[in-house]
Amino acid sequence: MPAESLLASAATAAGWIGQACFFSRFFLQWLASERAKRSVVPRAFWWLTLAGAALMSVYASSRGTELFLLGFLVSGAIAARNLSLSPRSARLDARWGALLAALAVAGTLVLELVLEPPAAGEGMAWLALGVVGQALWLARFPVQWWLSEHRGTSHFPVSFWWLSLAGNGLLLAYALHLGDLLFVLGFLPGPLLQARNLVLIRRGSRHAPADSGAAS
């Protein structure tokens, strides 16, 4: 087998394993939340995110899809921070989270519009949809990060789930447009899990507002 074919096969395998990590993390989070009767984030969620981000970065690089690559890199970095987060380590100002979100969105625009302009026939409408979706998808983790920094513990605020739902929907449409089965399957189950967490948070807030979205 030629070296290029071997590398392509390895990158594809990394992509499927990475998507399995991404899917299983939210399935695990959903099960933990159902048991707790509120939206919670088990520590294993962040380990699976870190592994999935690394593997999907390999796949996205091999496909030349910078629009997705940036999201995986940001997700991996924030997962690593959540794993090390503790009340004593929560000293970062909220403005750092806003800055990271802004840089992520700006980076997406530069990579997609400058380094990888739309192919002939792709149309600016699809590109704009993908960029907006990725911007929302990227912003959710900086938002989660800086709110967790202030609390001193890893948790999912309600804003995280609304950003996830909006970004997931747009990126699913963009993945369908690209015709990439791996990306489509990765984004397909998201809206159901995100909507369920919003329901759990709303139910939990009626009884214990302070605990909504708290980490387990």
N, C-alpha and C positions, 0 to 999 in steps of 0.2 A: 504493500500500500504506500503511495507517495506520501512524503512528509506533510504536504499541504492538506491532503485528505485526512490524514491522521489527526492533525491539529484541529481541523474543522469538526471532526467527529468528537474529539475531546471537549471542544468548546460547546458543542450541542449537548453532550452528556452533562457538562457543568450547568448548563442552562436548565435542563430538566430537573436536576437535583436541587438547584437553587430555587426553582419554582415550588418544588415539593416542600422545601424549608419555609418559604413564604406562606404557602397555603396552610401547612400544619401549625404555624405559629398562631394564626388567627383562629383555627379550629380549637387549639389548646386554650387560647384566651376565652373563646366562647364557652367551652365546657366549664372552665374555672368560674366564669361569670354566672353561668346558669346555676352552678352549685351555691355560689355566694348570694345569688338573687340580686346582684348589682354588678356594674362593670368594673372588673379588676384586671390587673396586668401581672401575670406570674413571671418570675425571673427567667424562666425558660424561653419566654417570648423574645427577649432581647438576644439570647444566644442564637436562636434560630434566625433572627433578623440579621445578625452579624454574619452568620454562615451563608445565608441566602444572598446577602448583598455582595459578598466576595465572589460567589459563584456566578451570579447574574452579571456582575461587572465583566467577568471573563467573556461571557456569552455576548453581551452588548458590544464589547470591544471588537469581537470577531465579526459581528454583523455591521459594524460601523454606525450604530444607532446611538449617537451622542445624546439625543434627547432623553433616552432611558438611562444611559450610563451615569449621567450626573445625579439622577435620583437615587441610584443604587449606592453611589459613593457617599452621598449625604446621609442616607439611611444607616449605612454601616458606621459612620462616625458618631452619629447620635445614639445608636444602639450601644456602642462601646462606652459612651458617657453615662448612659442610664445604668449600665452594669456596675459602674464605679460610684454612682450617686448615693450619698448618705447625708443626713442632716448637717454633719460637720463640713461636708464638701460643698454645700450649697451657698456659694459666695459670689456667683456670677450675676451681674446686673441683667435685668430683663432686656436692655437695649442690645446686648450681644445676640440674643435670640432673634430679634427683629433684623439685626444686621446680617445674620447668617441667612435668614429667609430672603432678604433683598439680594444678597450676593448669589444665592442659588437661582433665583429667577433671572437675574441679569446674565449669569453664566449660561443658563439654558438658551436665552435669546442669542447670545454671541455664538455659541456652538452650533445652533441650528440655522441661524440666518447668515452667519459669516463663513463658518468653516464648512457647513453642509447646506448650501442653498437648495430650495425645493427642486426636485427633478421635473423635467418637462412633463406637463400634463397632470402633475400632482395637485396644483392649485393652492393658492394662498389660504383659502378657507380651511382646508384640512390641516395645513401647517399651523394656522392660528389656533385651531381647536386643540391640536396636540400640545402647543406651547402653553396655552391657558390651563389645560388639564395637568400638565407637568408642574406648572407654577403652583397650583393648588395642592397637588400631591406632595411637592417638596415642602411647601410652607407648613404642612400639618406637623411634621416632626420638630422643626424649630420652635413652633408654638408649644408643642408638648414638652420640649426640653426646657424652655425658659420658665414655664409654669411649674414644672417639676423642681427646677432649681430653687424657686422661691419657697416651695413647700418643703423641700429637703428630702423628698421621696418620689420614686417613679410612679406616675399615675397618668391616666388618660382623661383630660378635660373634655367637656361636651364639644368644644370647638374642634378638637382633633377629629371627632367622628363626622362632623358636618363637612369639614375640609376633605376628609377621606372619601365621603360619599360623592361629593361634587367632582373631585379630581378623578376618582375611579371611573365614574360614568363617562367622562370625556376621554380618558385614556383607553377605555374599552372600545369606544367608537373609533378612536384613532388606530388601535391595534387591529380592529376588524378591517379598516381601510387598507392597512399594510398587508393584511392577509397572513400574518405571522401567528400560527396556531399556538406556539409556546406563550407568546405575550397575551393572546386572547384568553387562554385557559388560566393564566395568572390573574387577570383582572375580572374574570367572569363571576366568581363566587363572592367577591368583595361587597357589593351593595347589600346582599342579604345579611351578612355578618355586621356590617356597619349600622344598618337599620335596627337590627336586634339590640345592639349595644345602646343605641339612642333610646329604645323602649325601656331597657333595664335601668338606664340612668334616670329617665323620667319617673319611673315607678319608685326607684330608690329615693329620689329627692323628696317624695311626699312623706317619707318616714325619717330619713336621716340625711338632710342636705349636705352636711359636712363630709359625708362619706362617699358622695357620688364620684365614681371614677377612681377611687383610692386603690393603691397597689395592695396586692396580697403578699 
